[in-house]
Amino acid sequence: MTKWTSVGLVLIGLGIILWIAYALYLGFEDIMDAFDVVTGFVVGLIVIGVCVLAISVIIEQRRGTKKMRKKIKKEDLEP
């Protein structure tokens, strides 16, 4: 796993844990009324984590494709 993949997973996990903890703090009947600054911050953390994770996976796949193309001989790629 690369550094940015780890960062993305940590941000997603942190956001989810904070969101659950804050919802439990407010109480089960107040969960639906909990759309305030803290909830917005936590949702923002989750969204940023998902974006970082997706971008890091795409970059990692492209690097893998480039490495694979270098390993394959040019003659093998032609019909």
C-alpha positions in Angstrom: 0.0 0.0 0.0 1.3 3.4 -0.9 1.5 6.4 1.4 -1.6 8.2 -0.1 -3.7 5.0 0.0 -2.9 4.8 3.7 -3.8 8.5 4.2 -7.1 8.0 2.4 -8.0 4.9 4.5 -7.1 6.7 7.7 -9.2 9.8 6.8 -12.2 7.6 6.0 -11.9 5.6 9.2 -11.4 8.7 11.3 -14.4 10.4 9.8 -16.6 7.3 10.3 -15.4 6.8 13.9 -16.0 10.5 14.8 -19.4 10.5 13.2 -20.5 7.5 15.1 -19.1 8.8 18.4 -20.8 12.2 17.9 -24.1 10.6 17.1 -23.9 8.4 20.2 -23.1 11.5 22.2 -26.2 13.3 21.0 -28.4 10.4 21.7 -30.3 8.1 19.4 -33.4 10.3 19.2 -31.3 13.3 18.2 -29.4 11.6 15.4 -31.7 13.1 12.7 -31.4 16.6 14.2 -27.6 16.4 14.3 -26.9 18.2 11.0 -24.7 21.0 12.3 -21.0 22.1 12.0 -19.5 19.0 13.5 -21.6 16.7 11.3 -20.5 18.7 8.3 -16.9 18.5 9.3 -17.1 14.7 9.7 -18.9 14.2 6.4 -16.2 16.4 4.8 -13.5 14.2 6.3 -15.1 11.1 4.8 -15.5 12.7 1.4 -11.9 13.9 1.4 -10.8 10.4 2.4 -12.7 8.8 -0.3 -11.3 11.2 -2.9 -7.7 10.7 -1.8 -8.2 6.9 -1.8 -9.7 6.9 -5.3 -7.0 9.2 -6.7 -4.2 7.1 -5.1 -5.7 3.9 -6.5 -5.9 5.3 -10.0 -2.3 6.6 -9.9 -1.1 3.2 -8.5 -2.9 1.4 -11.4 -1.3 3.7 -14.0 2.1 3.1 -12.5 1.6 -0.6 -12.6 0.5 -0.4 -16.3 3.6 1.6 -17.2 5.8 -0.9 -15.5 4.1 -3.8 -17.2 4.5 -2.2 -20.6 8.2 -1.8 -20.0 8.6 -5.5 -19.1 6.8 -6.7 -22.2 9.0 -6.8 -25.3 7.8 -4.7 -28.2 7.7 -7.6 -30.5 5.2 -9.4 -28.3 2.8 -6.5 -28.5 2.6 -6.5 -32.3 0.3 -9.0 -34.0 
